[in-house]
Amino acid sequence: MAKNVTQNQLVGEIGETAAKLQFLKIGFQFDPRSRLEAGIDAIVEVMDHGRPLAKMIAVQVKTTAEGKYPGEDANGFHYLLKKEDLVYWRGSNLPIIIVLHRQSDETFFWKEIPRGEEFQDRRLNFSKREDLLDKNAVDRLGALTVPKSGFGYYVPPLGGGEDALVNMLPVRLPTEVFVSTTSHTRKQAAAILLEADEPARFDWVIKGDAFWSFHDPRTSVCRNIVDLDQVEAIEVEALAFHEDVDERNNFSYLLKQALGHQVRQELSWDKEKKLYYFKAKARNTPRTFKYQSAKKATEADVVNVAKNKTEKDRVAFVRHHAFVPRFESFYDEWFLVLEPTYHFTFDGFTAHTYPDALLSGKKRMDNSAALRGQVIMWHRLLASLEPKSDDLFAEASSEPWLTFGPPPVIELPTKVPEDVWGTPKKDDTEKELDLLSWP
């Protein structure tokens, strides 16, 4: 029997060759994989004007000879992914995109494949204007290769230039740390403080039989949990930059406890998600924070009440500005790393049952300017809580305090394009309400 190459095989081979040519036209390398591939046809390397950057993207090419895509109109269409492909792609350590090529009109569209177990939707929605695979897609493709995590991040596009904020605040430490011995565990100490007649405070650390705090425990309710004759003050550098990593970790925990004490009037702590969020002043009531931005006085709706789309008198959810804190030391300085995010409640106080869809939807709407503004806002809030040094008779003026410098500014050789972050096309709250109608 004579061997035949099927039409589907020919179309697939033509599609990969056409995709390779298209990537070469926009300036990227395209390296096809072997015939043993199981869902990734090629690896693309990002290049900047001919300079390879060692930034890789996995590519799956789907080619059709002619005909319309599902739901296609003048603006876009959708495409249904295979279940087995999704299972395979979830384990990838590279960003993955799917490229759709249609021979009849020589069009190329692309879309990133969301990864992780939380992504279950097989349908991708394509925009004919925004998702074209051409030179205008270079910055968005390059941005896929930059991990948005760690000690601060920025998306380096391939043209332009601007200043960027790093989401880290330098910490100015008190000059002393008070240390003592204690016979109590942390749990026992907490119970003693809660039963005392004075307000409890928890800006301290107990490790073994050692007690650390920035404030003198003899002047607060903490006198009940330490050996008073053993209290002494030592220079903060002795613990802040200790050679032992465990000691530095203990100091990091002390910073976290001190931060919690300082923001307790304005922010609440979500123990499960490990984030601080703006408190609501009253049930189903919005809250605004006024501050000085980089250029002018401004304000932010830090507690936003969203009404139901069909029942206008019913609250759908309440969104709170929030951040995940982390303290890190670099050389001879400590930093508070801020990860801006959001917290969702039903009425300002009761945690929302299904916040993840709302959070992911809101994050997709945030652009680089929004993230920059949030970092500035959090710095302004922390600065506003500092004791006023001009009030010499205020009791708080003698309180040891963590103070925070402004976020560092770095000069980028290239500019961050807004289309990397996505541009909202309608009101943020309206989009979030749409999420609540998902099946």
PAVO-829062 format. One line per 3 residues: number of its first residue (from 1); their letters; for each residue x, y, z of C-alpha. Coordinates in nm, 4 decimals, decimal comma. Layout:
# PAVO-829062
NUM) A) X Y Z | ... .
END
This chain:
# PAVO-829062
1) MAK) 0,0000 0,0000 0,0000 | 0,1356 0,3422 -0,0932 | 0,2135 0,5808 0,1951 .
4) NVT) 0,0256 0,9085 0,2113 | 0,0766 1,2338 0,3966 | -0,2593 1,3544 0,5201 .
7) QNQ) -0,3947 1,6998 0,4540 | -0,3965 1,7706 0,8264 | -0,0262 1,6865 0,8460 .
10) LVG) 0,0467 1,9229 0,5575 | -0,1583 2,2024 0,7117 | 0,0169 2,1555 1,0481 .
13) EIG) 0,3644 2,1603 0,8902 | 0,2794 2,4682 0,6837 | 0,1474 2,6375 0,9977 .
16) ETA) 0,4671 2,5792 1,1982 | 0,6789 2,7057 0,9090 | 0,4580 3,0122 0,8714 .
19) AKL) 0,4726 3,0777 1,2485 | 0,8525 3,0528 1,2410 | 0,8667 3,3112 0,9630 .
22) QFL) 0,6292 3,5392 1,1547 | 0,8431 3,5246 1,4717 | 1,1565 3,5923 1,2675 .
25) KIG) 0,9845 3,8990 1,1175 | 0,9226 4,0462 1,4632 | 1,2812 3,9715 1,5621 .
28) FQF) 1,2520 3,6572 1,7768 | 1,4225 3,3206 1,7326 | 1,1991 3,0193 1,6723 .
31) DPR) 1,3343 2,6702 1,7399 | 1,1002 2,3803 1,6489 | 1,1018 2,0774 1,8744 .
34) SRL) 1,1340 1,7141 1,7668 | 0,8514 1,4950 1,6407 | 0,8188 1,3638 1,9995 .
37) EAG) 0,6522 1,6873 2,1181 | 0,3294 1,6382 2,3137 | 0,1809 1,9870 2,3173 .
40) IDA) 0,4648 2,2361 2,2667 | 0,5748 2,2832 1,9059 | 0,8640 2,5234 1,9535 .
43) IVE) 1,0662 2,7385 2,1900 | 1,0885 3,1097 2,1088 | 1,3755 3,3216 2,2390 .
46) VMD) 1,3123 3,6916 2,2986 | 1,5641 3,9183 2,1236 | 1,6209 4,2928 2,1532 .
49) HGR) 1,7197 4,4291 1,8116 | 1,9112 4,1123 1,7285 | 2,0544 4,0591 2,0780 .
52) PLA) 1,9366 3,7275 2,2297 | 1,8230 3,7674 2,5915 | 1,8021 3,4015 2,7037 .
55) KMI) 1,4315 3,4587 2,7800 | 1,2248 3,1670 2,6509 | 0,8581 3,1177 2,5638 .
58) AVQ) 0,6980 2,7831 2,4824 | 0,4713 2,7924 2,1751 | 0,1897 2,5696 2,0538 .
61) VKT) 0,0801 2,6413 1,6951 | -0,2715 2,5598 1,5748 | -0,3337 2,6024 1,2012 .
64) TAE) -0,6527 2,5990 1,0010 | -0,6825 2,6295 0,6248 | -0,9953 2,8453 0,6186 .
67) GKY) -1,3285 2,9102 0,7854 | -1,4339 3,1131 1,0867 | -1,3220 3,0608 1,4441 .
70) PGE) -1,5972 2,9914 1,7019 | -1,7978 3,3027 1,7827 | -1,5981 3,5109 1,5339 .
73) DAN) -1,7101 3,8624 1,4486 | -1,5360 4,1872 1,3544 | -1,3878 4,2266 1,7025 .
76) GFH) -1,2774 3,8787 1,8006 | -1,3561 3,5133 1,8627 | -1,2985 3,2385 2,1159 .
79) YLL) -1,1024 2,9149 2,1117 | -1,1569 2,6015 2,3216 | -0,8457 2,4344 2,4616 .
82) KKE) -0,8150 2,0594 2,4970 | -0,8306 1,9190 2,8503 | -0,5218 1,7041 2,8005 .
85) DLV) -0,3230 2,0057 2,6795 | -0,4203 2,2049 2,9895 | -0,3076 1,9231 3,2177 .
88) YWR) 0,0262 1,9077 3,0335 | 0,0838 2,2837 3,0323 | 0,0120 2,3377 3,4034 .
91) GSN) 0,3475 2,1892 3,4980 | 0,5517 2,4123 3,2667 | 0,8363 2,6220 3,4042 .
94) LPI) 0,8123 2,8478 3,0964 | 0,5378 3,0875 2,9910 | 0,3256 2,9220 2,7220 .
97) IIV) 0,1393 3,0854 2,4362 | -0,0904 2,9420 2,1735 | -0,0613 3,0803 1,8205 .
100) LHR) -0,3575 3,0473 1,5844 | -0,2746 3,0688 1,2139 | -0,5335 3,0777 0,9352 .
103) QSD) -0,3979 3,0163 0,5884 | -0,6838 3,1742 0,3942 | -0,6147 3,5268 0,5216 .
106) ETF) -0,2602 3,4702 0,6603 | -0,3585 3,5918 1,0063 | -0,1735 3,5127 1,3281 .
109) FWK) -0,3243 3,5572 1,6732 | -0,1670 3,4651 2,0063 | -0,2675 3,4299 2,3699 .
112) EIP) -0,0892 3,3323 2,6897 | -0,2032 3,0071 2,8500 | -0,2771 3,0730 3,2202 .
115) RGE) -0,1084 2,8163 3,4380 | -0,1698 2,6748 3,7849 | -0,4379 2,4567 3,9347 .
118) EFQ) -0,6698 2,7539 3,9879 | -0,7136 2,7972 3,6120 | -0,9952 2,5718 3,4950 .
121) DRR) -1,1576 2,7669 3,2085 | -1,0786 2,6019 2,8722 | -1,2098 2,8905 2,6638 .
124) LNF) -0,9749 3,1688 2,5533 | -1,1180 3,4942 2,4206 | -0,9179 3,6600 2,1422 .
127) SKR) -0,9258 4,0242 2,0364 | -0,8486 4,0801 1,6685 | -0,6920 4,4157 1,7530 .
130) EDL) -0,4943 4,3387 2,0692 | -0,3926 3,9760 2,0113 | -0,2349 4,0012 1,6661 .
133) LDK) 0,1071 3,8398 1,6404 | 0,3036 4,1241 1,4863 | 0,5682 4,3811 1,5865 .
136) NAV) 0,3232 4,5498 1,8218 | 0,3198 4,2317 2,0330 | 0,6948 4,2410 2,1075 .
139) DRL) 0,6690 4,4131 2,4464 | 0,3839 4,1946 2,5701 | 0,5657 3,8797 2,4658 .
142) GAL) 0,8856 3,9953 2,6343 | 0,6933 4,0746 2,9528 | 0,5790 3,7106 2,9809 .
145) TVP) 0,9362 3,6070 3,0614 | 0,9726 3,8345 3,3666 | 0,8571 3,6759 3,6961 .
148) KSG) 0,6422 3,9180 3,8982 | 0,7699 3,8075 4,2384 | 1,0704 3,8380 4,4629 .
151) FGY) 1,2271 4,1483 4,6171 | 1,0652 4,3871 4,3713 | 1,0069 4,3627 3,9997 .
154) YVP) 0,9525 4,5601 3,6855 | 0,8532 4,4612 3,3335 | 1,1371 4,5508 3,0946 .
157) PLG) 0,9929 4,6242 2,7504 | 1,2053 4,6615 2,4398 | 1,1895 5,0330 2,3642 .
160) GGE) 1,1649 5,3720 2,5384 | 1,2867 5,4843 2,8817 | 1,1442 5,5921 3,2201 .
163) DAL) 1,1890 5,5944 3,5969 | 1,0353 5,3077 3,7929 | 0,9507 5,2573 4,1588 .
166) VNM) 1,0683 4,9455 4,3395 | 0,8048 4,8073 4,5765 | 1,0422 4,8259 4,8754 .
169) LPV) 1,0538 5,0821 5,1561 | 1,3833 5,1386 5,3437 | 1,3314 5,0863 5,7180 .
172) RLP) 1,4843 5,3277 5,9685 | 1,5252 5,1276 6,2877 | 1,5104 5,2384 6,6512 .
175) TEV) 1,8567 5,2684 6,8033 | 1,8042 5,0067 7,0751 | 1,6484 4,6672 7,1323 .
178) FVS) 1,5450 4,5689 7,4841 | 1,6262 4,2101 7,5763 | 1,5433 4,0074 7,8833 .
181) TTS) 1,4780 3,6563 8,0018 | 1,1334 3,5065 8,0480 | 0,9923 3,1850 8,1866 .
184) HTR) 0,6855 3,1991 7,9597 | 0,6163 3,0619 7,6145 | 0,4623 3,2990 7,3625 .
187) KQA) 0,1207 3,1430 7,4138 | 0,1455 3,1766 7,7912 | 0,2685 3,5351 7,7634 .
190) AAI) -0,0202 3,6299 7,5340 | -0,2740 3,4881 7,7812 | -0,1185 3,6865 8,0671 .
193) LLE) -0,1309 4,0122 7,8703 | -0,4915 3,9593 7,7639 | -0,5976 3,9083 8,1264 .
196) ADE) -0,4188 4,2222 8,2506 | -0,5972 4,5490 8,3277 | -0,3784 4,7436 8,0822 .
199) PAR) -0,4132 4,7293 7,7020 | -0,2270 4,4277 7,5634 | 0,0554 4,4769 7,3153 .
202) FDW) 0,2305 4,2144 7,1084 | 0,5236 4,3968 6,9459 | 0,7759 4,1580 7,0959 .
205) VIK) 0,9370 3,8211 7,0268 | 0,9953 3,5266 7,2575 | 1,2501 3,2703 7,1397 .
208) GDA) 1,3339 3,0022 7,3927 | 1,3811 3,1937 7,7175 | 1,4755 3,5215 7,5461 .
211) FWS) 1,2450 3,8256 7,5083 | 1,3070 4,1028 7,2505 | 1,1223 4,4280 7,1918 .
214) FHD) 1,1924 4,7801 7,0683 | 1,0080 4,9297 7,3654 | 1,1171 4,8985 7,7274 .
217) PRT) 0,8964 4,6223 7,8759 | 0,9269 4,7833 8,2202 | 0,7137 5,0741 8,0950 .
220) SVC) 0,4258 4,8654 7,9580 | 0,2060 4,5690 8,0415 | 0,4930 4,3499 7,9185 .
223) RNI) 0,6500 4,3904 8,2632 | 0,4270 4,0953 8,3588 | 0,6001 3,8514 8,1232 .
226) VDL) 0,9732 3,9285 8,1667 | 1,2314 3,9023 8,4429 | 1,2538 4,2714 8,5295 .
229) DQV) 1,6016 4,2502 8,6820 | 1,7351 4,1068 8,3546 | 1,6108 4,3808 8,1194 .
232) EAI) 1,8848 4,5610 7,9292 | 1,9129 4,7713 7,6131 | 2,1581 4,6762 7,3394 .
235) EVE) 2,2422 4,8412 7,0098 | 1,9995 4,7405 6,7368 | 2,2801 4,6478 6,4920 .
238) ALA) 2,3845 4,3594 6,7182 | 2,0628 4,1747 6,6311 | 1,9578 4,3352 6,3039 .
241) FHE) 2,2693 4,2215 6,1183 | 2,3647 3,9136 6,3175 | 2,5774 3,6572 6,1362 .
244) DVD) 2,3369 3,3772 6,2329 | 2,0502 3,3594 5,9818 | 1,8133 3,2307 6,2532 .
247) ERN) 1,8789 3,5422 6,4602 | 1,8103 3,7624 6,1575 | 1,4863 3,5711 6,1008 .
250) NFS) 1,3883 3,6399 6,4623 | 1,4646 4,0072 6,4073 | 1,2509 4,0044 6,0918 .
253) YLL) 0,9635 3,8668 6,2999 | 1,0157 4,1448 6,5543 | 0,9873 4,3999 6,2718 .
256) KQA) 0,6619 4,2385 6,1610 | 0,5228 4,2538 6,5156 | 0,6261 4,6180 6,5509 .
259) LGH) 0,4604 4,7040 6,2184 | 0,1372 4,5378 6,3313 | 0,1403 4,7431 6,6511 .
262) QVR) 0,1922 5,0675 6,4614 | -0,0879 5,0167 6,2059 | -0,3430 4,8574 6,4379 .
265) QEL) -0,5733 5,1599 6,4384 | -0,6003 5,1841 6,0593 | -0,5455 4,8327 5,9255 .
268) SWD) -0,6673 4,4813 6,0003 | -0,4647 4,1619 5,9620 | -0,5896 3,8591 5,7695 .
271) KEK) -0,4101 3,5655 5,9296 | -0,4938 3,3178 5,6532 | -0,3794 3,5319 5,3593 .
274) KLY) -0,1100 3,7103 5,5642 | -0,2017 4,0603 5,4537 | -0,2985 4,3973 5,6001 .
277) YFK) -0,6081 4,5747 5,4691 | -0,7835 4,9052 5,5370 | -1,0489 4,8800 5,8047 .
280) AKA) -1,4040 4,9819 5,7237 | -1,5306 5,2572 5,9535 | -1,8882 5,1259 5,9417 .
283) RNT) -2,0870 4,8471 5,7785 | -2,1286 4,8871 5,3992 | -1,9639 5,2285 5,4120 .
286) PRT) -1,6866 5,3413 5,1741 | -1,3666 5,4956 5,3018 | -1,1295 5,7418 5,1363 .
289) FKY) -0,7634 5,8050 5,2193 | -0,6197 6,1435 5,1221 | -0,2467 6,1752 5,0650 .
292) QSA) 0,0215 6,3491 4,8640 | 0,1062 6,1523 4,5497 | 0,4254 6,1920 4,3510 .
295) KKA) 0,2995 6,5159 4,1943 | -0,0136 6,6439 4,3717 | -0,2612 6,5934 4,6513 .
298) TEA) -0,4896 6,3022 4,5742 | -0,7164 6,0466 4,7363 | -0,7908 5,6778 4,7017 .
301) DVV) -1,1101 5,4812 4,7647 | -0,9427 5,2360 5,0005 | -1,2732 5,0746 5,1001 .
304) NVA) -1,5063 5,0477 4,8014 | -1,8679 4,9277 4,8239 | -1,9958 4,7553 4,5077 .
307) KNK) -2,3714 4,7278 4,4583 | -2,5444 4,4340 4,2936 | -2,6076 4,4923 3,9203 .
310) TEK) -2,9716 4,3822 3,9300 | -3,0665 4,4738 4,2884 | -2,9190 4,8216 4,3303 .
313) DRV) -2,9994 4,8375 4,7028 | -2,8061 4,5188 4,7797 | -2,4294 4,5199 4,8368 .
316) AFV) -2,2473 4,2631 4,6231 | -1,9100 4,2939 4,7971 | -1,6750 4,5393 4,9638 .
319) RHH) -1,3197 4,5765 4,8311 | -1,0373 4,6872 5,0623 | -0,6919 4,8021 4,9523 .
322) AFV) -0,4381 4,5653 5,1051 | -0,0742 4,4631 5,0964 | 0,1309 4,1546 5,1805 .
325) PRF) 0,4333 4,2594 5,3922 | 0,7762 4,1010 5,3998 | 1,0914 4,2273 5,5695 .
328) ESF) 1,4242 4,1590 5,3980 | 1,7800 4,2701 5,4745 | 2,0315 4,3672 5,2074 .
331) YDE) 2,3861 4,4327 5,3186 | 2,3504 4,6916 5,5989 | 1,9873 4,7922 5,5481 .
334) WFL) 1,6414 4,6487 5,6101 | 1,3484 4,6930 5,3715 | 0,9747 4,6410 5,3898 .
337) VLE) 0,8724 4,4693 5,0657 | 0,5149 4,5625 4,9733 | 0,2993 4,3471 4,7485 .
340) PTY) -0,0147 4,5529 4,6745 | -0,3311 4,3464 4,6615 | -0,6977 4,3533 4,7699 .
343) HFT) -0,9155 4,2013 5,0407 | -1,2854 4,1310 4,9880 | -1,5662 4,1240 5,2427 .
346) FDG) -1,9450 4,1040 5,2283 | -2,0090 4,4186 5,4335 | -1,6702 4,5610 5,5347 .
349) FTA) -1,6247 4,3134 5,8199 | -1,7274 3,9593 5,7206 | -1,4749 3,7925 5,4881 .
352) HTY) -1,6096 3,7111 5,1412 | -1,6660 3,3400 5,0760 | -1,5324 3,3446 4,7169 .
355) PDA) -1,2698 3,6213 4,6948 | -1,0303 3,4545 4,4497 | -1,2283 3,5257 4,1313 .
358) LLS) -1,2806 3,8869 4,2398 | -0,9112 3,9256 4,3194 | -0,7870 3,7777 3,9927 .
361) GKK) -1,0312 3,9926 3,7978 | -0,9224 4,3104 3,9756 | -0,5523 4,2262 3,9343 .
364) RMD) -0,6015 4,1888 3,5597 | -0,7431 4,5407 3,5508 | -0,4526 4,7058 3,7339 .
367) NSA) -0,1980 4,8754 3,5096 | 0,1544 4,9884 3,5957 | 0,0366 5,3370 3,6972 .
370) ALR) -0,2141 5,1829 3,9410 | 0,0532 4,9660 4,1027 | 0,2904 5,2613 4,1244 .
373) GQV) 0,0183 5,4674 4,2909 | -0,0558 5,1957 4,5444 | 0,3082 5,1683 4,6512 .
376) IMW) 0,3192 5,5476 4,7006 | -0,0112 5,5384 4,8903 | 0,1109 5,2744 5,1343 .
379) HRL) 0,4283 5,4728 5,1993 | 0,2223 5,7847 5,2685 | -0,0022 5,5949 5,5096 .
382) LAS) 0,2901 5,4513 5,7051 | 0,4531 5,7946 5,7184 | 0,1287 5,9536 5,8415 .
385) LEP) 0,1213 5,7176 6,1403 | 0,4623 5,8266 6,2690 | 0,4655 6,0222 6,5987 .
388) KSD) 0,4846 6,3951 6,5365 | 0,8287 6,5069 6,6529 | 0,7165 6,8691 6,6986 .
391) DLF) 0,4792 6,7676 6,9788 | 0,7347 6,7435 7,2585 | 0,4786 6,6654 7,5254 .
394) AEA) 0,2990 6,3871 7,3370 | 0,3326 6,0499 7,5028 | 0,3886 5,8857 7,1626 .
397) SSE) 0,6963 6,1005 7,0969 | 0,9052 5,8785 7,3253 | 0,7716 5,5575 7,1726 .
400) PWL) 1,0311 5,3709 6,9623 | 0,9063 5,3580 6,6062 | 0,9815 5,1998 6,2722 .
403) TFG) 0,9934 5,4727 6,0093 | 0,9923 5,4115 5,6369 | 1,1746 5,5936 5,3615 .
406) PPP) 1,0203 5,6452 5,0160 | 1,0417 5,3600 4,7620 | 1,3667 5,3652 4,5604 .
409) VIE) 1,3500 5,4970 4,2060 | 1,5502 5,3237 3,9354 | 1,6088 5,4478 3,5835 .
412) LPT) 1,4967 5,1999 3,3200 | 1,6614 5,2076 2,9784 | 1,3212 5,1224 2,8315 .
415) KVP) 0,9632 5,2241 2,9065 | 0,6905 4,9989 3,0474 | 0,4048 4,9915 2,7935 .
418) EDV) 0,0581 4,9973 2,9428 | -0,0642 4,7204 2,7128 | 0,1646 4,4809 2,9009 .
421) WGT) -0,0617 4,5246 3,2019 | -0,3871 4,5350 3,0096 | -0,6127 4,8361 2,9651 .
424) PKK) -0,9572 4,8359 3,1284 | -1,2337 4,9033 2,8803 | -1,5047 4,9644 3,1349 .
427) DDT) -1,5476 5,0539 3,4977 | -1,3495 4,8312 3,7365 | -1,6447 4,7669 3,9660 .
430) EKE) -1,8651 4,6733 3,6707 | -1,6079 4,4162 3,5613 | -1,5868 4,2707 3,9108 .
433) LDL) -1,9643 4,2415 3,9248 | -1,9492 4,0493 3,5983 | -1,7253 3,7975 3,7739 .
436) LSW) -1,9988 3,7239 4,0257 | -2,2207 3,5999 3,7443 | -1,9740 3,3332 3,6335 .
439) P) -2,1273 2,9846 3,6328 .
END
